[in-house]
């Protein structure tokens, strides 16, 4: 049942560093979309580190949105467990509703193509 994952602090910093480095290269009116999850809103047993990472990314998005220049936007997408990942993650998310990847993809499209910034798009 063990799923190989990046160390959680590395998963957090990869997304933050993407923005910190990318802000010097992104086109005017561009956007960043980061990925989080449900755990900062509805934690699971043994998931405190993942909950912290999810919350940190969502908070970073909200704060970074105020500092973006040239109409650059930043948002996060925060789905519950993805249906297609249930084989790996299902045992950790008993009792959680799952969402198909194509539904989560709509939130990514909204983030990239829409005009909002500093938002967390919750998908459940």
C-alpha positions as CSV (number, residue, x, y, z in Angstrom):
1,X,0.0,0.0,0.0
2,X,3.0,2.3,0.2
3,X,3.0,4.9,-2.6
4,X,6.4,6.4,-3.5
5,X,6.1,10.2,-3.1
6,X,8.5,13.1,-3.1
7,X,9.3,14.1,0.4
8,X,6.5,16.5,1.2
9,X,8.8,19.5,1.8
10,X,10.3,18.9,-1.7
11,X,6.8,18.8,-3.2
12,X,6.0,22.1,-1.6
13,X,9.2,23.8,-2.6
14,X,9.1,22.6,-6.2
15,X,5.8,24.4,-6.8
16,X,6.9,27.5,-4.9
17,X,10.2,27.7,-6.7
18,X,8.5,27.2,-10.0
19,X,6.7,30.5,-9.3
20,X,9.7,32.3,-7.8
21,X,11.9,31.5,-10.8
22,X,9.1,31.6,-13.5
23,X,7.8,35.0,-12.6
24,X,10.9,36.5,-14.3
25,X,10.1,34.6,-17.5
26,X,6.3,34.4,-17.7
27,X,4.5,36.4,-20.4
28,X,2.4,39.4,-19.4
29,X,-1.2,38.1,-18.7
30,X,0.2,34.6,-18.0
31,X,-0.8,32.3,-15.2
32,X,0.6,29.8,-12.7
33,X,-1.6,27.0,-11.5
34,X,-0.4,25.0,-8.5
35,X,-1.8,21.7,-7.2
36,X,-3.0,20.9,-3.7
37,X,-5.7,18.6,-2.3
38,X,-8.4,18.1,0.2
39,X,-6.2,17.3,3.2
40,X,-5.8,20.8,4.6
41,X,-9.7,21.0,4.7
42,X,-10.4,17.4,5.7
43,X,-7.3,15.6,7.1
44,X,-6.7,11.9,7.2
45,X,-4.8,9.8,9.8
46,X,-1.1,10.0,9.2
47,X,-1.7,12.9,6.8
48,X,-0.6,15.9,8.9
49,X,2.4,16.7,6.7
50,X,0.4,16.5,3.5
51,X,-2.3,18.7,5.1
52,X,0.4,21.2,6.0
53,X,1.8,21.2,2.4
54,X,-1.7,21.7,1.0
55,X,-2.4,24.6,3.3
56,X,1.0,26.2,2.6
57,X,0.5,26.1,-1.1
58,X,-3.1,27.5,-0.9
59,X,-1.8,30.3,1.4
60,X,1.2,31.0,-0.8
61,X,-1.2,31.4,-3.8
62,X,-3.4,33.9,-2.0
63,X,-0.4,36.0,-0.8
64,X,1.6,35.7,-4.1
65,X,-1.4,36.9,-6.1
66,X,-1.0,40.4,-4.5
67,X,2.7,40.6,-5.6
68,X,2.4,39.5,-9.2
69,X,3.2,42.0,-11.9
70,X,2.1,42.5,-15.5
71,X,-1.4,41.0,-14.9
72,X,0.1,37.6,-14.1
73,X,-2.3,35.4,-12.2
74,X,-1.8,32.5,-9.8
75,X,-4.3,30.0,-8.5
76,X,-4.4,26.5,-7.1
77,X,-6.6,23.5,-7.8
78,X,-7.6,21.4,-4.9
79,X,-9.4,18.1,-5.7
80,X,-10.5,15.4,-3.4
81,X,-9.0,12.0,-4.3
82,X,-8.9,11.4,-8.1
83,X,-10.9,8.3,-9.3
84,X,-8.0,7.1,-11.5
85,X,-5.7,7.1,-8.5
86,X,-7.9,5.0,-6.2
87,X,-5.7,1.9,-6.7
88,X,-2.9,3.7,-5.0
89,X,-4.6,6.2,-2.7
90,X,-8.0,4.7,-2.0
91,X,-7.1,2.9,1.2
92,X,-6.0,6.3,2.7
93,X,-9.3,8.0,1.7
94,X,-12.0,5.7,3.0
95,X,-15.3,7.5,3.2
96,X,-14.2,10.3,0.8
97,X,-16.1,11.0,-2.4
98,X,-13.7,10.7,-5.4
99,X,-13.7,12.8,-8.5
100,X,-12.8,11.9,-12.1
101,X,-9.7,13.4,-13.5
102,X,-11.6,15.1,-16.4
103,X,-13.7,17.0,-13.8
104,X,-10.5,18.1,-12.0
105,X,-9.1,19.2,-15.4
106,X,-12.0,21.7,-15.8
107,X,-10.7,23.5,-12.7
108,X,-7.2,23.7,-14.3
109,X,-8.7,25.1,-17.4
110,X,-10.7,27.7,-15.4
111,X,-7.5,28.7,-13.6
112,X,-5.4,29.0,-16.8
113,X,-8.0,30.6,-19.1
114,X,-10.0,32.6,-16.6
115,X,-9.2,36.0,-15.1
116,X,-9.3,35.3,-11.4
117,X,-6.2,35.3,-9.2
118,X,-5.4,34.2,-5.7
119,X,-8.1,31.5,-5.8
120,X,-8.2,27.9,-4.7
121,X,-10.5,25.9,-7.0
122,X,-12.0,23.1,-4.8
123,X,-13.1,20.1,-6.9
124,X,-15.2,17.5,-5.2
